[in-house]
């Protein structure tokens, strides 16, 4: 089926890159554009509750895909494997206190997904409060409907006593090229 793997995203970061080169039995150095097979969530929580908080978990809506193609299918309109299932998921807390006025950062990798409108939500549970999940919107105020591969979602959230307020979610490309190293092609005797 070509999907990579039907399990939680691994602890290593799956990536793919390719470049055609002509080799005359020499060592060749070239640049390869790296395309990550995942999307990255960069989450910053700012505590303005007036009290110290401890994050127990950060729950998300049903957009956690259980598989993806290692190499993207369909360009910008990413095609998902037929067998894909999108489920709710969570990031566990770090068991550390966030002082009032303080911030905590979380980084999490997910398989690309196209779960549609209403699926992309985020909540929060602390030792003192439980915040219902709210829709994630981009910095233009549009509901998220997909999270393609090789993309970084910077989620900045202010945690107050009554609610979580998102400062807007910025969506950035994750374009970094590998350059300067040796690519050994052929026999490595």
N, C-alpha and C positions, 0 to 999 in steps of 0.2 A: 504493500500500500504506500510505501515511501514516506510515511509520517515518522517523526522523530520524537522521542519515545512516548508511549502512552503511560506516562507517570509524571510526578511532580518535576518541575525544572531541576536539572542537576546542579550540584554545587560548582561544577566548572561551567564555563560560558561557551555554549556551542556557537561557532562562527563558520562562515564559509567565504572563500575568496578564490578568484582564479584570474590568471593572466596568461595569454599565449605568448610564448617567446621562441625565437629561433636559436638553437644551440649548436655550435660547432665544436663539440667536446671541450667546452670551456665552462668555467664557473660563471654564472650569470647573476647580476644584481639588477633587480627591477622593483617597481612599486606595485603593490597589490592592494586594491580597495577591499577592506574588510566589511563584510555584511554580517551582523550578528543575527542569530536565529531567534532572538528574544527581544522584548521591549523592557525598558528599565523604569521603575518607579522610584523617584527621589522624593521622599516625604520629609518635610520639616514641620514639626509641631511646636508652636509657641504657646506657652502657658501664661494666660492672663487671668486665671481664676482667683488670684489672691492667696492661694494655698499651694503647697507642694502637691504634685500629682505623680502617680506611677502608672505607666501605660501597661495594662494587662494584655490587651490585644487590639489590633486594628482590623475589623472585619470589612470585607469587600463583597460586592454583589456577584451575580452569576456570570462573570466574564473570564474566569480562570480556565483557559483552554487546557485540555489534558494531552494534546499533541499538536505538532505543527510540522510542516515540511522543512527539512534542513535547508534547502534552497528555495527561496521565495517563488511562488507561483502567481502569475497574474499581474505583476507590476504593482502600481499604486493601489489597485483594487485587489488586495491580497485574497487569494483563494484558500479556503481552509479545507483540510482533509474531510472527506465525506463522513468519516467515523468520529469526528471531533465532538466532544462534550464540553460545554462550558459550565463550571460550577462555582459556587461561592467559595471563598478562601479567606485566609487571615494571615496577618503577620503577628507573631507572638511578641509580647512586650520584652524589653531588655532587663526588667527588674532593677531599674535605676530611677531615682527620683529626678523629676524635672522641677526645679525651684520656680517660684512665681517670677515671671519675667524671663525665665530661661527657655531654652530650645533643645529639642532632641531631633536627631536625623535618623532616618531609616532608608535603606536601599534594598529593593526587591526586584527580582527578575521574573517575568512571566512570558509564556509563549504568546505569540501574536494572536489576537482574537478579533472577531467581527460579530459580537453578540447582539448588536442592535441597540436601539433607543431604550432607555430605562434600566439596562443591565449594569451600567458603570456607576456604582455607588460606593461610598466609603463611610464608615462609622468609627466609633472609638469607645473603648471601655477602659476606665481607670478604676482604682480602688474605691473611689467615691462617686463617680458618675458613669452613666451609660448614655452615650449619644447615638440616636437613631442614624441609620445610614441616609446620606443625602446624595443627590445626583452630582456627578463630577461634570464640570463644564470647562471648556477651554477658555483662554483669555479673551475671547470674543463673546462669551456668554452662551455658546452653543453646547448642547448636551453631547458628551462623547458617545459615539456609536461603534467605534473600533479602536484598537491599539495595534498598529502594524509593527512588524519587526524593525529592528535597527532604529528605534525611536526612544527618546527620553521624555518622560512626563514628570515635570517638576511641580509637585503638589505642596503648596504652602498653606498651612491651616493654623488659625488662631483658635485656641481652646479656651472658652470662657465658661462660666458656671452654667449658663443656659443653653449654649449651642457651640457648634464648631462653625467657624466662618472661613471659607476659602478665599484667598486673595487672588484667585484666578490660577488656572493651571496652564503653565507654559509647555508647549510641545516643541521639542527640538530634534533635529536630525542628530544622528550619532556617527557622523562621518569622520573617520580617522583612517588615513592610509598608512600602511606599513612600508617603510622605505629604509634603505641603507644597509640591510642585512644581506647575507649571502643566501642564495637559493641554490642548493645542490641538486642537479638533475642528473640522474643516471647512477652508475655504480659507485658506491662509497667504500671502496676497498681500503 
